[in-house]
Amino acid sequence: MKITGRTFIISGGASGLGRALAQDLVHNGANVALLDRNEEDGQSVAAALGGDPVVKFFTVDVTDTGSIQAAVQGTVEWIVKTSHKPLGGVIPAAGVGFPGLVLDRHMKPLSLDQWDFVLNINLRGTIDLVRQVLPYMAGAGDATGAGGPDSGDEDQERGVVIMVASSAAFDGQMGQVAYAASKGAVASMTLPMARDLSKHGIRVVTIAPSLFDTNMTAAMPDKVRQGLVKSLEFPVRPGRADEFAALARHAIENKMLNGVVIRLDGASRMPARL
Ligand SMILES: NC(=O)c1ccc[n+]([C@@H]2O[C@H](COP(=O)([O-])OP(=O)(O)OC[C@H]3O[C@@H](n4cnc5c(N)ncnc54)[C@H](O)[C@@H]3O)[C@@H](O)[C@H]2O)c1
């Protein structure tokens, strides 16, 4: 999928990996609909990236299906009325980490509230955004100009879904049962989703980053962070958000990447505990 001249929808776009990708795509000629629950940061990132008609911010809580629907419809209207750059892809990057042992030292099991909080954002929020965008990418937007393949594209590609898992999908650490479940499920959705969508000319790629420098990891206690850094192979540092963005951009551009989960981890495997 050519990036220039297209519109991409990114959730979690106010910070970290989503923000870096928004910046990268805008620099490469795309428009971005930026979705986040953090309105203040979202508005300021959108303004810093050029504002309307290049970047439009929508306040969205991905656990609220109505707010996703409003943002998707708002994006389609924005494309049709103002920006005229058809939908190219959706990147659900909103996510949270919320550590909790499945059984703590007081014999208290993981609370279902905590489980639901993580799964609702990381998993349900991912599929809900993707599923609401899909009809427009698959053809319902063609008549309005909100979707459709590039003219002259021999493959008639209509769009790309880039999901964000984590190395916790494969080597989750102590306290990551809920987070690992949410990311493992995202990884597992990748192939069947690609198979479902192949007849519509839509590809699906999931990126599974290890430790990356963002607000999410800045919240970690120093000791935990240092322990994680020590477990890295090469390079011996957290990834940078622009390195995530570079891979996501490549996945958007390279049509042969489909139905695959790509680890972005510098050969690191997370230890059981720190
Ligand atoms: N940073 C890492 O080391 C790392 C590693 C592996 C995977 N990830 C994943 O990458 C994704 C992005 O994380 P990040 O590191 O950029 O974190 P971040 O905290 O910098 O950004 C996450 C963004 O998601 C938004 N968000 C959270 N809950 C939301 C909700 N309910 N509705 C809408 N927006 C919501 C936040 O407001 C924030 O802007 C997440 O899915 C995360 O699990 C991050």
The ligand as an SDF file (V2000), in Angstrom:
LIG
                    3D

 44 48  0  0  0  0  0  0  0  0999 V2000
    6.4770    0.3890   25.1010 N   0  0  0  0  0  0  0  0  0  0  0  0
    6.7280   -0.9110   25.0980 C   0  0  0  0  0  0  0  0  0  0  0  0
    7.7500   -1.3800   25.6190 O   0  0  0  0  0  0  0  0  0  0  0  0
    5.7620   -1.8560   24.4430 C   0  0  0  0  0  0  0  0  0  0  0  0
    6.1960   -3.1670   24.2260 C   0  0  0  0  0  0  0  0  0  0  0  0
    5.3260   -4.0680   23.6340 C   0  0  0  0  0  0  0  0  0  0  0  0
    4.0680   -3.6680   23.2530 C   0  0  0  0  0  0  0  0  0  0  0  0
    3.6610   -2.3920   23.4860 N   0  0  0  0  0  0  0  0  0  0  0  0
    2.2960   -2.0390   23.0600 C   0  0  0  0  0  0  0  0  0  0  0  0
    2.3500   -0.9280   22.2090 O   0  0  0  0  0  0  0  0  0  0  0  0
    1.1140   -0.2120   22.2890 C   0  0  0  0  0  0  0  0  0  0  0  0
    1.4220    1.2620   22.4890 C   0  0  0  0  0  0  0  0  0  0  0  0
    2.0310    1.3930   23.7720 O   0  0  0  0  0  0  0  0  0  0  0  0
    3.0560    2.5680   24.1030 P   0  0  0  0  0  0  0  0  0  0  0  0
    4.2730    1.9500   24.6390 O   0  0  0  0  0  0  0  0  0  0  0  0
    3.1340    3.5030   22.9720 O   0  0  0  0  0  0  0  0  0  0  0  0
    2.3010    3.2170   25.3480 O   0  0  0  0  0  0  0  0  0  0  0  0
    1.8790    4.7190   25.6600 P   0  0  0  0  0  0  0  0  0  0  0  0
    1.3430    4.6640   27.0340 O   0  0  0  0  0  0  0  0  0  0  0  0
    2.9790    5.6600   25.3400 O   0  0  0  0  0  0  0  0  0  0  0  0
    0.6790    4.9790   24.6220 O   0  0  0  0  0  0  0  0  0  0  0  0
   -0.5390    4.2950   24.7240 C   0  0  0  0  0  0  0  0  0  0  0  0
   -1.6480    5.2480   24.3100 C   0  0  0  0  0  0  0  0  0  0  0  0
   -2.8650    4.5040   24.3720 O   0  0  0  0  0  0  0  0  0  0  0  0
   -3.8460    5.3530   24.9070 C   0  0  0  0  0  0  0  0  0  0  0  0
   -4.9180    4.5620   25.5180 N   0  0  0  0  0  0  0  0  0  0  0  0
   -4.8340    3.7440   26.5900 C   0  0  0  0  0  0  0  0  0  0  0  0
   -6.0260    3.2460   26.8760 N   0  0  0  0  0  0  0  0  0  0  0  0
   -6.8910    3.7500   25.9610 C   0  0  0  0  0  0  0  0  0  0  0  0
   -8.2820    3.6080   25.7290 C   0  0  0  0  0  0  0  0  0  0  0  0
   -9.0620    2.8580   26.5470 N   0  0  0  0  0  0  0  0  0  0  0  0
   -8.8500    4.2610   24.6870 N   0  0  0  0  0  0  0  0  0  0  0  0
   -8.0840    5.0350   23.8740 C   0  0  0  0  0  0  0  0  0  0  0  0
   -6.7740    5.2390   24.0530 N   0  0  0  0  0  0  0  0  0  0  0  0
   -6.1870    4.5940   25.0850 C   0  0  0  0  0  0  0  0  0  0  0  0
   -3.1180    6.1940   25.9450 C   0  0  0  0  0  0  0  0  0  0  0  0
   -3.8240    7.3790   26.2730 O   0  0  0  0  0  0  0  0  0  0  0  0
   -1.7930    6.4520   25.2410 C   0  0  0  0  0  0  0  0  0  0  0  0
   -1.8490    7.6490   24.4750 O   0  0  0  0  0  0  0  0  0  0  0  0
    0.3250   -0.8700   23.4190 C   0  0  0  0  0  0  0  0  0  0  0  0
   -0.5980   -1.7730   22.8770 O   0  0  0  0  0  0  0  0  0  0  0  0
    1.3880   -1.6270   24.1790 C   0  0  0  0  0  0  0  0  0  0  0  0
    0.8580   -2.7320   24.8690 O   0  0  0  0  0  0  0  0  0  0  0  0
    4.4740   -1.4780   24.0610 C   0  0  0  0  0  0  0  0  0  0  0  0
  1  2  1  0
  2  3  2  0
  2  4  1  0
  4  5  1  0
  4 44  2  0
  5  6  2  0
  6  7  1  0
  7  8  2  0
  8  9  1  0
  8 44  1  0
  9 10  1  0
  9 42  1  0
 10 11  1  0
 11 12  1  0
 11 40  1  0
 12 13  1  0
 13 14  1  0
 14 15  2  0
 14 16  1  0
 14 17  1  0
 17 18  1  0
 18 19  2  0
 18 20  1  0
 18 21  1  0
 21 22  1  0
 22 23  1  0
 23 24  1  0
 23 38  1  0
 24 25  1  0
 25 26  1  0
 25 36  1  0
 26 27  1  0
 26 35  1  0
 27 28  2  0
 28 29  1  0
 29 30  1  0
 29 35  2  0
 30 31  1  0
 30 32  2  0
 32 33  1  0
 33 34  2  0
 34 35  1  0
 36 37  1  0
 36 38  1  0
 38 39  1  0
 40 41  1  0
 40 42  1  0
 42 43  1  0
M  CHG  2   8   1  16  -1
M  END
$$$$
